[in-house]
């Protein structure tokens, strides 16, 4: 096992349409894509597409959607450790001028306890806070074993404060800042105070602020992708997380700024494609983006 990612699986249905019909209307979308989804799940597929294939502990039902998901995972060589739920989860995603509206149908009532996995050879753990019991269990186990632990903090969950005690790299959203009433800089200081070695806040087109323990708050601007080239921003943050995990696993001694610059280019590539699977970059895609776009002012 190179790395372990833990999260909730969705099947994403992404469609381009000007508005949602209501009443007794019908409408035809201009385009659509069907893909895997979920924060840590999408990050795992990104890491695999880049060249380092992680294991994935995620929700799995006994239905045709989960069988389709397993086919997707097999295509990327990802070993799926399924944790049973009754129904697969689905997201309906409508991109809208650099934003996206999402309807989620989720079953996160796990029917089985946390499975015991062999972490031999594991060098990194990435979490999104889903499966709270599994997240705490493996974060604690990895911290004790000296395995890097990473958190995608999209928002405050029931276990977030406890989980942060076992996280080395915490990259969170502006939404989480708003939930705690903190500025991005203050959030970085809060995360470092919880014991994280690296802390950051992603801010979309405004880039990210981040710091390392004992260091100053730094700003990494976004890449200036023209608005007319942005098709679908859904999953861009997940791809950012998957890309920095790949970069770390490939070169663990490299500085974190290098990992985040790589992830920034991967994310910039992703927004120019419809649906998460089409958005996944190769290393060559990342290099091309780094050459093509300057930093935003």
C-alpha positions as CSV (number, residue, x, y, z in Angstrom):
1,X,0.0,0.0,0.0
2,X,1.5,3.3,-1.1
3,X,-1.1,5.5,0.5
4,X,-4.6,5.3,2.0
5,X,-7.4,7.7,1.1
6,X,-10.7,7.6,3.2
7,X,-13.9,9.2,2.1
8,X,-17.5,8.9,0.8
9,X,-18.1,7.7,-2.8
10,X,-20.6,9.6,-5.1
11,X,-21.6,9.0,-8.6
12,X,-21.6,12.5,-10.2
13,X,-23.9,13.5,-13.0
14,X,-22.7,16.9,-14.3
15,X,-24.7,18.8,-16.9
16,X,-24.5,22.1,-18.7
17,X,-27.9,23.9,-18.8
18,X,-28.9,27.5,-18.3
19,X,-31.6,26.8,-15.8
20,X,-33.4,23.9,-14.1
21,X,-36.9,23.3,-15.4
22,X,-39.8,23.5,-12.9
23,X,-43.4,22.5,-12.9
24,X,-44.2,20.3,-15.9
25,X,-41.3,21.6,-18.0
26,X,-38.7,19.6,-19.8
27,X,-35.2,20.7,-20.9
28,X,-32.2,19.3,-22.8
29,X,-28.7,19.9,-21.5
30,X,-26.0,21.1,-23.8
31,X,-23.6,18.5,-22.5
32,X,-23.2,16.1,-19.6
33,X,-20.7,13.8,-17.9
34,X,-21.0,10.8,-15.5
35,X,-18.1,10.2,-13.2
36,X,-17.0,9.1,-9.7
37,X,-17.2,11.8,-7.1
38,X,-16.6,12.6,-3.4
39,X,-13.7,14.7,-2.0
40,X,-11.1,12.0,-0.9
41,X,-12.4,9.6,-3.6
42,X,-11.7,12.2,-6.4
43,X,-8.3,13.0,-4.8
44,X,-7.4,9.3,-4.9
45,X,-8.3,9.0,-8.6
46,X,-6.2,12.1,-9.3
47,X,-3.2,10.6,-7.4
48,X,-3.6,7.4,-9.4
49,X,-3.8,9.2,-12.8
50,X,-0.6,11.1,-12.0
51,X,1.2,7.8,-11.3
52,X,1.0,6.8,-7.7
53,X,-2.0,4.5,-7.0
54,X,-3.4,4.7,-3.4
55,X,-5.8,2.3,-1.7
56,X,-9.3,3.6,-1.0
57,X,-11.5,3.0,2.0
58,X,-15.0,4.2,1.0
59,X,-18.7,3.6,1.0
60,X,-20.0,0.7,-1.1
61,X,-23.5,-0.6,-1.7
62,X,-24.7,-3.7,-3.3
63,X,-26.2,-2.0,-6.4
64,X,-25.4,-1.3,-10.0
65,X,-24.0,2.2,-9.3
66,X,-21.4,0.7,-6.9
67,X,-20.6,-2.0,-9.5
68,X,-20.0,0.8,-12.0
69,X,-17.8,2.6,-9.5
70,X,-15.7,-0.6,-9.0
71,X,-15.2,-0.8,-12.8
72,X,-14.0,2.8,-12.7
73,X,-11.6,2.1,-9.8
74,X,-10.3,-1.1,-11.6
75,X,-9.5,1.0,-14.7
76,X,-7.0,3.1,-12.5
77,X,-5.7,0.1,-10.5
78,X,-7.2,1.4,-7.3
79,X,-7.8,-1.2,-4.5
80,X,-11.2,-0.4,-3.0
81,X,-11.9,-1.4,0.6
82,X,-15.6,-1.1,0.7
83,X,-17.6,-0.2,3.8
84,X,-21.2,-1.3,3.3
85,X,-24.1,1.1,3.0
86,X,-27.6,0.3,1.7
87,X,-27.6,2.7,-1.3
88,X,-25.0,4.4,-3.5
89,X,-24.7,8.2,-3.1
90,X,-25.4,10.5,-6.1
91,X,-24.6,14.1,-6.9
92,X,-26.3,16.2,-9.6
93,X,-23.9,19.0,-10.5
94,X,-24.7,22.1,-12.5
95,X,-21.7,24.3,-13.4
96,X,-22.6,28.0,-13.5
97,X,-20.0,30.7,-14.6
98,X,-17.1,29.5,-12.4
99,X,-19.4,28.3,-9.6
100,X,-21.5,25.1,-9.3
101,X,-24.8,24.1,-7.8
102,X,-25.0,20.6,-6.3
103,X,-27.8,18.4,-5.2
104,X,-26.6,15.4,-3.1
105,X,-28.4,12.2,-2.3
106,X,-26.2,10.5,0.4
107,X,-26.3,7.3,2.4
108,X,-23.6,7.5,5.0
109,X,-25.1,5.0,7.5
110,X,-22.4,2.4,7.6
111,X,-23.6,-1.1,8.2
112,X,-20.2,-2.5,9.2
113,X,-17.5,-1.4,11.6
114,X,-14.2,0.1,10.6
115,X,-12.3,-2.6,8.7
116,X,-8.8,-3.5,9.8
117,X,-6.3,-2.7,7.0
118,X,-2.6,-3.6,6.8
119,X,-0.6,-0.3,6.5
120,X,2.7,-2.0,5.6
121,X,4.5,0.3,3.1
122,X,2.0,3.1,3.5
123,X,3.6,6.6,3.3
124,X,0.6,8.8,3.4
125,X,-3.0,9.1,4.6
126,X,-5.5,11.5,3.1
127,X,-8.9,12.2,4.7
128,X,-11.9,14.4,4.0
129,X,-13.6,13.9,7.4
130,X,-16.2,11.4,6.1
131,X,-16.4,8.1,8.0
132,X,-15.6,9.9,11.2
133,X,-14.7,6.7,13.1
134,X,-12.4,5.4,10.4
135,X,-10.8,8.8,10.0
136,X,-9.9,9.0,13.6
137,X,-8.8,5.4,13.8
138,X,-6.4,5.6,10.9
139,X,-5.2,9.1,11.6
140,X,-4.1,8.1,15.1
141,X,-2.5,4.9,13.8
142,X,-0.6,6.7,11.0
143,X,0.5,9.5,13.3
144,X,2.0,6.8,15.7
145,X,3.7,5.1,12.8
146,X,5.2,8.3,11.4
147,X,3.0,8.2,8.3
148,X,2.1,11.6,6.9
149,X,-1.6,12.5,7.5
150,X,-3.5,15.0,5.3
151,X,-6.9,16.6,5.7
152,X,-9.2,18.2,3.2
153,X,-11.2,20.5,5.5
154,X,-14.1,21.4,3.3
155,X,-16.1,22.3,6.4
156,X,-16.5,21.6,10.1
157,X,-17.7,18.1,10.8
158,X,-18.6,16.3,14.0
159,X,-15.0,15.0,14.4
160,X,-13.0,17.9,12.9
161,X,-11.5,19.3,16.1
162,X,-10.6,15.9,17.4
163,X,-9.2,14.8,14.1
164,X,-6.9,17.8,13.8
165,X,-4.9,16.5,16.8
166,X,-3.6,13.8,14.4
167,X,-3.1,15.8,11.2
168,X,0.2,16.8,9.7
169,X,-1.1,18.8,6.7
170,X,-4.4,20.5,6.9
171,X,-5.6,22.4,3.9
172,X,-9.1,23.8,4.4
173,X,-11.7,25.9,2.6
174,X,-12.9,29.5,3.1
175,X,-16.2,27.9,4.2
176,X,-14.5,26.4,7.2
177,X,-13.0,29.8,8.0
178,X,-16.5,31.3,7.9
179,X,-17.9,28.6,10.2
180,X,-15.2,29.3,12.8
181,X,-15.3,33.1,12.3
182,X,-11.6,33.2,11.4
183,X,-9.7,35.0,8.6
184,X,-7.6,32.7,6.4
185,X,-4.4,33.9,8.2
186,X,-6.0,33.3,11.6
187,X,-7.1,29.8,10.4
188,X,-3.6,28.9,9.5
189,X,-2.5,30.0,13.0
190,X,-5.3,28.0,14.6
191,X,-4.3,24.8,12.6
192,X,-0.6,25.2,13.5
193,X,-1.7,25.6,17.1
194,X,-3.5,22.3,16.9
195,X,-0.2,20.6,16.0
196,X,-0.3,20.6,12.2
197,X,3.1,20.9,10.5
198,X,1.6,22.6,7.4
199,X,-1.6,24.6,7.3
200,X,-3.4,26.4,4.4
201,X,-6.6,27.8,3.2
202,X,-7.7,27.5,-0.5
203,X,-9.5,30.6,-1.9
204,X,-10.3,29.6,-5.5
205,X,-9.3,32.3,-8.0
206,X,-7.5,34.1,-5.2
207,X,-5.1,31.3,-4.7
208,X,-4.2,30.1,-1.2
209,X,-2.5,31.2,2.0
210,X,-0.4,28.7,3.9
211,X,2.4,28.3,6.4
212,X,4.6,25.8,8.1
213,X,5.1,25.5,11.8
214,X,7.4,28.2,12.9
215,X,7.2,30.1,9.6
216,X,5.4,33.1,8.2
217,X,2.0,33.2,6.5
218,X,2.6,33.0,2.7
219,X,0.4,33.6,-0.3
220,X,0.4,31.5,-3.5
221,X,-1.6,33.2,-6.2
222,X,-3.9,31.2,-8.5
223,X,-2.9,30.8,-12.1
224,X,-4.7,33.2,-14.5
225,X,-7.0,30.9,-16.5
226,X,-9.2,33.1,-18.6
227,X,-12.9,32.9,-17.6
228,X,-13.9,31.8,-21.1
229,X,-11.8,28.7,-20.6
230,X,-13.4,27.7,-17.3
231,X,-16.0,25.0,-17.9
232,X,-16.5,23.2,-14.6
233,X,-14.9,24.0,-11.2
234,X,-16.5,21.0,-9.4
235,X,-13.7,18.8,-8.1
236,X,-10.9,21.3,-8.6
237,X,-10.2,21.4,-4.9
238,X,-10.2,17.6,-4.7
239,X,-7.8,17.4,-7.5
240,X,-5.6,20.0,-5.7
241,X,-5.4,17.7,-2.7
242,X,-4.8,14.6,-4.8
243,X,-2.0,16.3,-6.7
244,X,-0.1,17.6,-3.6
245,X,-0.3,14.1,-2.1
246,X,1.1,12.7,-5.3
247,X,3.9,15.3,-5.3
248,X,4.7,14.6,-1.7
249,X,4.8,10.8,-2.3
250,X,7.0,11.2,-5.3
251,X,9.4,13.6,-3.5
252,X,8.9,13.6,0.2
253,X,12.0,15.7,0.9
254,X,10.9,18.5,-1.5
255,X,9.6,21.8,0.0
256,X,5.9,22.1,0.4
257,X,5.8,25.2,-1.9
258,X,6.8,22.9,-4.7
259,X,4.0,20.4,-3.9
260,X,1.5,23.2,-3.8
261,X,2.7,24.8,-7.0
262,X,2.3,21.4,-8.7
263,X,-1.2,21.0,-7.2
264,X,-2.2,24.5,-8.3
265,X,-1.4,23.6,-12.0
266,X,-3.3,20.3,-11.7
267,X,-6.3,22.3,-10.4
268,X,-6.0,24.9,-13.2
269,X,-6.1,22.0,-15.7
270,X,-9.2,20.5,-14.1
271,X,-11.5,23.5,-14.5
272,X,-11.2,23.4,-18.3
273,X,-13.0,20.0,-18.5
274,X,-16.5,18.8,-17.8
275,X,-16.8,16.1,-15.1
276,X,-14.2,15.0,-12.7
277,X,-12.8,12.0,-14.6
278,X,-12.2,14.2,-17.7
279,X,-10.6,16.8,-15.4
280,X,-7.8,14.5,-14.0
281,X,-4.4,15.6,-15.2
282,X,-1.3,13.6,-16.3
283,X,2.1,14.9,-15.3
284,X,2.5,16.2,-18.9
285,X,-0.8,18.2,-18.5
286,X,0.6,19.8,-15.3
287,X,3.8,20.8,-17.0
288,X,1.9,22.3,-19.9
289,X,-0.3,24.3,-17.6
290,X,2.7,25.6,-15.7
291,X,4.2,26.8,-19.0
292,X,1.0,28.3,-20.4
293,X,-0.4,30.4,-17.6
294,X,1.1,33.2,-15.5
295,X,0.1,33.9,-11.9
296,X,-3.0,36.0,-11.4
297,X,-2.3,39.6,-10.3
